[in-house]
Amino acid sequence: MMAHKVLIADDERNIVVSIEFLMEREGFAVSIANDGEEALRRFRAERIDAVLLDLAMPGMDGAAVAREMRAES
């Protein structure tokens, strides 16, 4: 069985590292995006099962990213 894949989208590196460690420890495969545009690219290109999305990112904020992801799924 393949591990479920989680996309972590956050511009704060310390938060990303902590969440990534915890998710991988629980057996999840992790993909990381540092901004909204990268999150959308990864969401479109990879088979993502769940998204942890920061709402306050520079450029495209998390709410806009969530709307795009929802419209495409």
Secondary structure, DSSP 8 states (H G I E B T S, - for coil): ----EEEEE-S-HHHHHHHHHHHHHTT-EEEEESSHHHHHHHHHHS--SEEEE-S--SSS-HHHHHHHHHHH-
